[in-house]
């Protein structure tokens, strides 16, 4: 399994190349490196689901890369003197990036693929793999109707589809689609807001997913048993979901706050309204998970021993991140 | 030393003290007013005022005396009750509220006592925790609440005058529109507290309270609070209001006297008799004789408290049976209690030289002297006859005749503490009337009447006694006379349908509307356009989209390609 170490490094390097390259070709190249090193990380010869996920990921990302390359080449051609032609290729470019990050009308591969991953890969997919397409999106930034449509689709699809899921990986996938919508809206206006959003989103998602990974749960019903042996962890888990939903005393409120304020300052009231409204559905299924865990009477099995796991560092990290809203708010003055 | 004894001694001491003070104040024609200014907002000062004159001190001494006797009495009546302490505390709170009401000539501090009375009487009515008590308590509390609100509104109106000491403004009441409204509201409050006609239904319902409570609260003190308030305000009543009050008072008197003739619950009969006497007080007050109203208030408090205590003694012995049809011949088994019962009953009827005689006879004669119409005259005397009528009916059912309770019963006159408590009152029931008349009226009323009018009270009393005996006489093979006129009996026995008016009559349509609204709006349209339908729409959409997105990988990729090609075609 040592090859995974290699590919993990090249995954990082690919993203870094993509986001720090000066030319479109370099960016494409970085994305390709990133893609090709993700495949071996996903694949697992003992698990058919993982292989299927790897294949799906490969196909869709290849298609996106193709489109990306196509639009890059077309944009750099000499006959592109008319602005409206550039707009069309820009749309194709953005399409390819949306496919890569899994934004809503092009999201269909994402939850299906997530279903085949283990939690570590899921963390990578939910966080790191979003980075390069988003940074590339900031470079091709146009406040177009296309972006707004994508935001609205992301909001609606994530809220509606997430309601019906029992698989935690799919729920996390739809939650990520929702946050992609928010992040695109912040990219559209101020990039630094996107930066904060992305960092905080990554922190919260990693926190939650690490808990899932440690407890080895993949579906909602498994939470009822697993969490009961770690009461304090259960509390932190619930608070993390509230943070992810953007409830005020927690950290997750901060990026939403910034985004909403940015949107309102740019006179985009209706899109802000729609986003807030649609996020309520996401919040609903978050709370459905947490409330049922917190409030239902717990069943502790006498002769069942949960493997002892070390939760100390998870708790410490959670404690800091959950309650750091004030500090982040203060810090924002100095950054 | 039990809690009952402690409070008995305390109250008795203060009763004697305030009685002596009252005598002193009366001799000196002296009154004392203490003011403590709490705060002053917008040139409107909020003041805690205490007014001590012979009237308030005398009333206070009577209330304290009766309550001390009742508390002493309840040591045996409430024996074995695990919440006895709470009971005594509640009664003491009640006495405290009553004191506040009596001594304050200030609307805000009156409200303090007034609300205290309402709350404590609610707590006392629901003391036995069952559905009946709960309903009775609710109707008591809510009816009294109307009066509280009226008083609050009067306070709000009084802010125009920059102070709440009504006693200073009593002269201007008749001249100012605002004061007219205030006095109207005060009248409303007094009517609710004294259970005058539209608000009468709570008084018989409040008999769900323990009997000592009925004795103290619902006969002698709480219900007279309204009368006392009106006595304090009597100079402010304009002639129109006086006429309204007179009409309402006489109607209440007549209604309650009629109702008592059809009632079979021992305590309810006495409650209706209380209501009748309250009507009498209100109506003589409305004739302008506030001193007579106060006189009757005091004597009535004495004999009615004793009457209730005797009734409680009987109920206690008859293992909580209150129906007078089960009683009968009690004079043989409880002679002393029945003697007391008889004395207080006769005092109620106005038998000469018992305490009721002095006030009642004086009221009737003053009425005869006045120049009011024949309706008022007739209804006054008819109600006096009715009083004697239901009293003799009660005597017929309870004291004489055959013993109608279970064969195995333990009825005796050995309840020592209760008898002691009653004996404390019997002296005053006998001599209280003459004593008070000598005290309160240094110059006697001048009565000049023709012979027939003079003995009219006696005549109606005799006729009342006779009818009371005849109408309630029942034998084995004959039904009651009242059954021949069943519908009118039902009407009169149910207080002219007043309980229905103040319960179902009030809430029938709102509750019906509420159920309609609940069905159509809450469970209907707002669910349809709101939560449930929205939720089902969203989850149906979710299911549909789930179906669409499930394993259609190829199609989706095709769609993306079509989108790209579509875009290229536009170039």
Boltz contact constraints between the chains, C-beta under 6 A:
constraints:
  - contact:
      token1: [A, 85]
      token2: [B, 571]
      max_distance: 6.0
  - contact:
      token1: [A, 88]
      token2: [B, 567]
      max_distance: 6.0
  - contact:
      token1: [A, 88]
      token2: [B, 570]
      max_distance: 6.0
  - contact:
      token1: [A, 88]
      token2: [B, 571]
      max_distance: 6.0
  - contact:
      token1: [A, 91]
      token2: [B, 567]
      max_distance: 6.0
  - contact:
      token1: [A, 92]
      token2: [B, 564]
      max_distance: 6.0
  - contact:
      token1: [A, 92]
      token2: [B, 567]
      max_distance: 6.0
  - contact:
      token1: [A, 108]
      token2: [B, 549]
      max_distance: 6.0
  - contact:
      token1: [A, 108]
      token2: [B, 556]
      max_distance: 6.0
  - contact:
      token1: [A, 160]
      token2: [B, 538]
      max_distance: 6.0
  - contact:
      token1: [A, 160]
      token2: [B, 541]
      max_distance: 6.0
  - contact:
      token1: [A, 160]
      token2: [B, 542]
      max_distance: 6.0
  - contact:
      token1: [A, 161]
      token2: [B, 542]
      max_distance: 6.0
  - contact:
      token1: [A, 161]
      token2: [B, 545]
      max_distance: 6.0
  - contact:
      token1: [A, 163]
      token2: [B, 539]
      max_distance: 6.0
  - contact:
      token1: [A, 163]
      token2: [B, 542]
      max_distance: 6.0
  - contact:
      token1: [A, 164]
      token2: [B, 542]
      max_distance: 6.0
  - contact:
      token1: [A, 164]
      token2: [B, 546]
      max_distance: 6.0
